[in-house]
């Protein structure tokens, strides 16, 4: 990859300029938006499907090459439009480049995704493309949604070759309309392991929908996780593992992955984990199974039986509530107590509760602080600081607790009351409103107040050799929220989260977000207190001030339970 900048912040051009609105193919299907540029607050809600790693896109773009006598701005416009044609390594796009530059331009370096009018500003010796981007994808396939703000300014230098304008310097990467991007690229989950190797953890990436997609997926998997997960998840592949053949062919639904001999010397459990990583990342659509080969021979690796690593941890499908003095699961119009632990929780005047699906422990926010409750109903005060928010709970039974007004003072507390300060990277936050530990215990979702705005982030949890957390990743997934006040946030599943935002008077929205993908604003609510995740989008539940638990049915929120004082989080 070259050292050319992928993008530059917009700046004023010196001298006389003229602005042109791009028309024709470049703006085909462009969407005019109002409000937040990245999260439309109206429109239908559609569930996405996992893309086929091998299938090419159903729509193929056929951009045109440059015409004789085209002006400099027309060459830039045509070059951008040709970014929709990856055929033959962007052969058409390279026709717009000078002979020297055509050999060095790297279209795989990045993607800028936009859905509004794009403009070109021409000054002496240069053309600048101004892109109000809504998302970017880097060379590793990591997708970042962008908040509404300053556009990107992409500078192009042009020269005359044989009497025709050609681009001699430009940023690497391509610029695509959202519709074009969704046709040409597909979201895939690379899978890694938590520190115990009990869970598979998704790392969402976006790859071109081309025939070599399986190869790209395997190469990215072997390269390791994205920066926020770098010290929080683990790969079963030993250091030095690489593709021995630079392709992953598929025959009869079986993907053959040829690796170097490092794999052959690994022990059997490591080989099983490697194969499961590959299969989970590749399978779907036309790929039904995976074979690992070394030196052209298949390595016989048995499948995991029952009790193997969990791909998608599930919670109880019934809501967990406090209703009329009873804490338990709702079935129909009846709340069934969880027994001693449920009775103990109900007696603590709970404000917020987090429980595992085994229902054998709980972290409970009460008027006196955060209490840890055991299966027998024994309760212990583990944090008595003022202004605590709803606690988190991880798979090791560790309670995560922090005061809302002191967001840097995060603690991880054992059920025995041993507290460990967690070093946090959000030193600029003035408050923390909500947090939740992922069900695989590898990531922390936080809703912060920074600079007067609600900020949503996902950090990797870094643990010591004993599995105890002590710090968070420096890098984070930045998730965009619309203007408004964030109230609570929750995990929807292992790769998506939902956040309740008050965007206006009697106007609440649940924002559904992929960690490494786009956001969707669910239909409007006039009354809401909290949102709790279940098993996917259909399992989302919202508690209203009047005590109703509402679920989304089609395009409307419908009350399914009434008389609820508290809606608990399951993990």
Secondary structure, DSSP 8 states (H G I E B T S, - for coil): --SS-S-EE----SS--EEEE--GGGGTT-----S-SSS-SSS---------SS---SS--------TT--HHHHHHHHHHGGG--HHHHHHHHTTB-TTGGGT--GGGEEEEE-S--EEEEETTEEEEEE-EEEEEETT--EEE--S---EEEEEEEEEETTEEEEEE--SSEEEEHHHHHHHEEEEEEEEE-TTSSBEEEEEEEEE-STTHHHHHHHHHHH---GGGTTT-B-SS-TT--BSSS---EETTEEEEEE-TTGGGS-HHHHHHHHHHHHHHH-BTTB-EEEEEETTEE-------TT--BSS----SS-EEEETTEEEEEETTEEEE-THHHHHHHTTT-SEEEE-TT-SEEEEEETTEEEEEETT--EEEEE--TTB---EE-TTS-EEE-BTT-TT-EEEE-TT--EEEEB-S-TT-SEEEEEEE-TTSSEEEEEEEETTEEEEEEEEEEE-TTS-EEEEEEEEEEE---SSEEEEEEESSSSEEEEEEEEETTEEEEEEEETTS-EEE---BS--SEEE--SSGGG-EEE-TTS-EEEEETTEEEEEE-S-SEE-EE-
